[in-house]
Amino acid sequence: MRIHALPLLLPASIALAQDRAPLRQATPQEQRARAAVSIADYRYGDLLWENDRIAFRIYSRALEKAEPPSSSGIDAWGKRVRWPYMDRQLRTGDQHADHGEGLDFYNVGTGRGIGGLGIWHDNKLWTSRNYVRPRIASAGPQVADFTVDYEQWPVDVARTVSETRRFVLPVGTNFTRMVSTLRSNRAGPLIVGIGISKRPIAPGQLGKIIRDEKRARLTWWGPTDPAKGTMAAAVMVDPRAFAGFAEDADNYLILVRVEPGKPFVYYAGAAWDRGPDFATREAWQAQVDKETPNFTP
C-alpha cells in the first residue's frame, strides 16, 4: 500500500480566512456510502475521517496558536447520511449547525474527546500536543487509513514520551481501530489512559458511563442537547493489558499497560441518536457488547 506524506501548508493569513458560505450539496455521484479522509488546510489542518456511519476529527499544531486551548483529543460529529459530508460542511464555517446531513456539537476542549490518550502517572494524565506529519494510506472508498505522529512530551520529570498512531475506519462500523506505538527515553512499562470527555455538551451534564471490567470496555451515553440531540461513545482495549479505570477533572479513563516500542491496539467509537443507527442508550450498549475487536497489532 502506497503511503502519501502530506505536508501542512498553513500560513496564518490563509488559515484564519474562513468566511461562512452556503453548504454545497452532495452531488448524486457523491451520495454513496463510503469512507473518506481529508486534511482541511483551509482550517488549520484539521484531519477529518468518516465512513457511512460516523465522523471524526483531530487537530494540528496550527490550531494551538489560532484557537487555544486546543488538544490532542478526538472530536466526533453527529452524522445523518451515509456519504461523506465533513469537508463540505467545515468549508461553510458553520459546522456547528445542522444543515441536514449532521453537525459538530461535541466539544473536546482540553479533554481526550472520544479515544484520545495520555500517560497516567502519579494520578495525573500527561498528554501530548496536537498531531504532526500526517500520512494517508487510503482515503476510501472501503477504508479510511492514515498515520500521524505526536512529538515528545513530558511525563512529569520521570520521562519523555512520543507516539506514532495509525487510524483505520472501514465502512460499516462506528469504531476506529487505532494502533499506537509509544517511545520513551527511559525503559519500563507505561500506564496509558484512554479517555472519554466528561462534559462535551454543557457544564454539569455528565451523561451515563458504564465500566465493563471483564471485557475492558468503557461506554458513555451523553446528556441530551434539546436542539441537537445526544452523542454516545465507547472505548475498547485488550483485556490482557487492562489496568483498571480512573478519571480526572476532564475525562473518564480506561487504563492499559504498555511496553515502549511495542505497538498496542485499541478501538474508539461514537454514535448520534439522530443518525440512522442508534436512537437509544440501550441500542448503543447492545452494539458495544457485541463488538469483537482484533487486538493483534
C-alpha positions, -999 to 999 in steps of 0.1 A, spaced: 0 0 0 15 33 -10 18 59 17 15 96 8 32 120 32 13 153 33 29 185 44 8 211 62 9 244 44 -8 267 69 3 303 68 -17 321 95 -30 346 69 -46 317 50 -57 296 78 -75 325 95 -96 332 65 -126 311 68 -157 330 58 -191 314 62 -205 302 29 -236 282 19 -232 244 22 -225 228 -12 -249 199 -15 -236 164 -23 -238 155 -60 -257 123 -69 -223 107 -76 -211 117 -41 -242 103 -24 -228 68 -20 -218 50 12 -180 51 16 -151 60 38 -130 92 34 -100 111 48 -91 147 41 -69 174 56 -85 208 59 -56 231 50 -82 259 49 -89 254 87 -55 249 104 -50 214 91 -79 197 108 -77 160 98 -112 146 90 -122 109 86 -155 93 83 -174 64 69 -211 55 62 -219 57 100 -198 82 119 -173 111 115 -142 121 135 -116 149 136 -82 155 151 -63 188 153 -30 200 141 -4 222 158 -15 252 138 -48 253 158 -29 256 191 -19 291 182 -51 302 164 -77 288 189 -63 280 223 -68 258 242 -66 230 217 -59 194 225 -48 161 210 -83 147 219 -105 132 192 -136 150 181 -168 133 168 -196 147 147 -232 136 145 -240 121 111 -273 116 94 -262 105 59 -242 75 46 -219 96 24 -190 119 34 -200 154 45 -174 168 69 -153 186 44 -182 203 26 -197 214 59 -165 226 75 -159 248 45 -190 267 53 -175 279 86 -208 269 102 -202 233 111 -220 236 144 -254 240 127 -274 211 113 -277 216 76 -295 183 71 -265 159 70 -252 162 105 -233 186 127 -204 192 152 -217 198 187 -193 176 207 -168 199 225 -134 183 230 -119 213 248 -89 202 268 -102 166 273 -95 134 254 -127 136 234 -135 101 222 -104 79 225 -76 104 229 -48 91 252 -22 102 276 2 87 302 -13 80 336 14 89 361 11 99 398 -27 101 394 -25 126 366 -29 123 328 1 137 309 -9 144 273 8 154 240 4 184 219 -15 181 186 -6 158 157 22 163 131 33 145 99 1 130 86 4 101 61 -27 89 43 -26 53 31 -62 51 19 -88 78 16 -116 53 7 -139 41 -6 -137 9 15 -115 22 44 -101 54 58 -65 46 68 -38 71 80 -10 76 104 2 106 124 29 114 150 27 131 183 61 147 193 78 143 226 60 154 257 70 153 294 56 128 319 63 149 350 100 146 355 100 108 351 105 106 313 96 119 279 73 100 255 64 103 218 38 84 198 31 72 163 -6 62 158 -24 46 129 -61 51 125 -83 27 105 -120 31 99 -136 7 74 -172 11 62 -199 -5 82 -187 2 118 -188 31 143 -153 22 156 -119 35 146 -92 9 151 -60 26 164 -25 11 166 -3 31 189 35 28 193 49 48 222 86 55 226 102 66 259 136 79 268 136 55 298 129 18 300 100 3 318 63 -1 312 38 28 308 2 30 320 -18 46 293 -51 63 300 -76 64 271 -104 88 277 -139 99 270 -145 136 279 -169 141 308 -186 174 298 -186 178 260 -221 192 258 -225 216 288 -211 222 323 -226 199 349 -241 174 324 -222 142 326 -244 116 309 -243 79 317 -210 59 320 -207 21 321 -174 4 331 -171 -32 320 -140 -46 338 -144 -81 325 -144 -71 288 -122 -40 293 -147 -15 278 -159 20 287 -192 31 273 -208 65 275 -243 79 266 -241 117 268 -265 143 281 -291 155 256 -290 189 240 -327 197 233 -318 212 199 -290 189 188 -295 155 203 -273 131 221 -238 118 214 -225 84 225 -190 69 228 -171 38 237 -135 27 241 -124 -10 239 -90 -22 250 -73 -56 252 -84 -73 284 -49 -89 287 -34 -54 290 -63 -38 310 -50 -20 341 -82 -6 356 -103 26 354 -96 61 365 -108 96 360 -97 132 363 -115 165 361 -120 163 323 -122 126 315 -134 91 322 -104 68 316 -97 32 309 -61 22 316 -38 -2 298 -3 -14 305 21 -8 275 57 -15 268 76 13 250 84 4 214 57 -23 212 25 -14 193 -8 -19 210 -44 -18 196 -75 -1 209 -108 9 195 -128 41 199 -163 47 186 -191 72 186 -228 75 176 -255 101 174 -291 94 184 -304 114 154 -284 93 130 -299 62 113 -284 36 136 -287 41 174 -316 61 188 -314 49 224 -288 41 250 -298 5 251 -293 1 214 -258 17 216 -248 -5 246 -260 -36 228 -238 -27 198 -208 -22 221 -215 -55 238 -215 -75 206 -183 -60 191 -155 -85 185 -123 -64 183 -90 -77 170 -62 -66 193 -33 -81 172 -11 -52 160 
